[in-house]
Amino acid sequence: MNQFDFLKGEEKYIEFDVHSCEDKQLIITEANYELRKNGETVERGTMEIDGKSIKALISPDESGVYEAEITVLVPPETIKTVALITVRGR
């Protein structure tokens, strides 16, 4: 699982590289994220696509632990992963 650390008040990119298990050329057609805290969605949006990399600028506004569910469309597949984001500070 990917993990990211933030300090309260930060706005930073979370970035992922997408790889083919079969060493084939990838074409990412869409990438989205949903940021949740305690099971409630607090932010969602579209990720920027740059070749085989995707990224999103996020700004969790409270201290605590968040989960970012990432959905990537690489036709004919839909790939999902979850990242853990820890926000520290007062």
N, C-alpha and C positions, 0 to 999 in steps of 0.2 A: 504494500500500500504506500502510495506517495504521501509525504508529510511536509507541511509548510508551517513555519513559525512567524507570527506577526506580533507587533506591539500595538496596543490599542491606539487607534487614530491613523494607522498606516493604510495606505492604498497601494497595493502591489500586484504585479502579474503572477499568476500561476501558469506554468508552461509545461507542456507534455510533448514528447516525441512519439509518433505513431510508426510502428514497424510491422512489416509483413512476416508472418511465420513461415510463409512459403517462398520468401525472397522474390516476390512479385512487385511490380510497380504499383504504388498506391496513389489513388486520387481521392482526397478527402472532399466531399461535397457539402458537408455541413457538420458543425460542432457546436454543442450547447452545454451549459452548466446550470446546476441548481444547487444553491448554497442553503444548507439546513442547519438549524440549531435546535436541539431537543425535539427533533422530528418535524419542526415547522419551517417552511420555506421562508427565508428572509431576503433572498436575492436570486434572480435568474437572468440569464441572458445568452447571447450568441458569442461564441469565441472567434477570435481572429485566426485565420488559416494562412500559413506560410509554408508551402510545400508539404513536408511531412511533420511540421510542428503546428501546435495549436496553443493559443494563450488567451487568458481573460484577465482584465484588470478588476480586482475585487476589493471591497472595503468593508469588512465586517466591523460593525460599530460597537460591539460589546465584548468584554473579556469572556473567555470560555472556549469550548471545543465545538467546532463546526465540521460538517461533512459536505464536501462538494462532489455531487454526482455528475460525471462527465459522460456525455453521449456523443459518439462520433459516427458519422455515416461514411462508409467506404463501400459503395455498392459492389456486390449485393449484400454486404454485411453491415450490421449495426453493432458497434463496440461500446461497451460501458465499463467505466472504472470509477472508483471512489477515492478521493484524497481527504486526508485528515488535516484540518487547519486549527492550530492552537493560537489563541489570541491572549496575550498577557498584558497586564497593566491595570490601572485604576480608572 
